[in-house]
Amino acid sequence: MDIPSLIIFLAIGAAAGWIAGQLTKGRGFGLFVNTLVGIVGAVLGGLLFEQLGIIAPGLIGTLVAAVIGAIVLLFVVRLIKRA
């Protein structure tokens, strides 16, 4: 992975984490946690979309998959915290 791709990957992760935080909690979690949640969410969203047979091409599709994955991740984390 070259430097520009890494920067785009991290930017999508940060944006996805921030959006997921806004949608689920009403605020973000800070730059580092937003990026971490977004990156894990992107992996989770990619796997979820693949299993459902959904194709999300391009930058917007990648961001949508990452946001959905991050929302699922935050939901699971909250379930675990309550238990």
Secondary structure, 3 states (H helix, E strand, C coil): CCHHHHHHHHHHHHHHHHHHHHHHCCCCCCHHHHHHHHHHHHHHHHHHHHHHCCCCCHHHHHHHHHHHHHHHHHHHHHHHHHC
